[in-house]
Amino acid sequence: MSKPVDIVHDLAPNFWHGSLAVGAAAVQLIPIALPGIMKGVQIKAAFGNTDELYVGKAEVTAASADVSDGMELSAGEGVFIPIEDVTKIWIIASAAAQEVYWMAV
């Protein structure tokens, strides 16, 4: 049975958003701590991407090693990561010039 929504406590006090060009080298999705983040980060690969993105920790790889490959996102796919420290999210692409969008709440 799901927990009922507590509108006062389940609302985010603030949100942040942005986008990032991603290539074949891992980069931090959000390189600075964002104040007021309590829920996490929604990440979405751009519909125009021609290759996959991989989301993970700093050592994330792009389909090259089972122990470090990140979560694969094809064009238009997204994932929500429930995390407070947004600087721990890294991303890499299979090819240069891929785009990712994010919103932190």
C-alpha positions in Angstrom: 0.0 0.0 0.0 1.4 3.4 -0.9 2.0 6.2 1.5 -0.4 9.1 1.1 1.2 12.4 -0.1 1.9 14.9 2.6 1.6 18.1 0.6 3.4 20.2 3.2 6.4 17.9 3.6 6.7 16.3 0.1 7.0 19.6 -1.8 10.5 20.7 -2.7 11.5 24.1 -1.2 13.4 25.0 -4.4 14.6 23.6 -7.7 17.5 24.0 -10.1 17.9 23.1 -13.8 20.4 23.0 -16.6 21.8 21.2 -19.5 25.3 19.9 -20.4 27.1 18.8 -23.5 28.7 15.4 -22.9 31.4 13.5 -24.7 33.6 10.5 -24.3 35.2 11.7 -21.0 33.3 11.5 -17.8 32.1 14.9 -16.4 30.2 15.9 -13.3 26.6 16.5 -14.2 26.4 19.3 -11.6 29.9 20.4 -10.3 28.7 22.6 -7.4 26.5 21.8 -4.3 23.0 23.2 -4.7 21.3 24.6 -1.6 17.9 23.2 -0.7 18.1 19.9 -2.6 16.1 17.4 -0.7 14.6 14.9 -3.2 17.1 14.3 -6.0 17.9 14.9 -9.7 15.8 14.1 -12.8 18.2 13.4 -15.7 17.1 13.2 -19.4 19.0 12.4 -22.5 18.1 14.8 -25.4 15.9 13.4 -28.1 18.4 14.5 -30.7 21.3 12.4 -29.3 22.8 9.9 -31.6 24.5 7.8 -29.0 24.0 6.6 -25.4 24.8 8.4 -22.2 25.9 6.6 -19.0 25.1 7.9 -15.5 27.1 6.9 -12.5 29.8 7.8 -10.0 33.1 9.5 -10.8 34.6 6.3 -12.3 31.6 5.8 -14.7 32.5 4.2 -18.1 30.5 4.0 -21.3 29.9 0.3 -22.1 33.5 -0.7 -21.5 33.7 -2.4 -18.1 31.0 -4.3 -16.3 32.1 -3.0 -12.9 32.0 0.7 -13.8 29.5 1.1 -16.7 26.8 3.6 -15.7 23.1 3.4 -16.2 22.5 3.7 -20.0 20.2 6.4 -21.3 19.2 6.3 -25.0 17.9 9.4 -26.7 14.8 10.7 -24.8 15.2 8.4 -21.8 15.5 9.7 -18.3 16.1 8.6 -14.7 15.5 10.1 -11.3 18.3 9.7 -8.7 17.2 10.4 -5.1 20.3 12.1 -3.8 21.1 15.2 -1.7 24.8 15.6 -2.9 24.4 16.3 -6.6 28.1 16.6 -7.1 28.4 12.8 -6.9 26.6 12.3 -10.2 28.9 11.9 -13.2 28.0 11.2 -16.9 29.8 10.0 -20.0 28.7 9.4 -23.6 29.6 6.9 -26.2 30.4 9.7 -28.6 31.1 13.5 -28.6 28.4 16.2 -28.7 25.6 14.5 -26.8 23.2 16.6 -24.7 21.7 15.9 -21.3 19.1 18.0 -19.3 18.6 17.9 -15.6 16.4 19.3 -12.9 17.2 19.0 -9.2 14.5 19.3 -6.5 
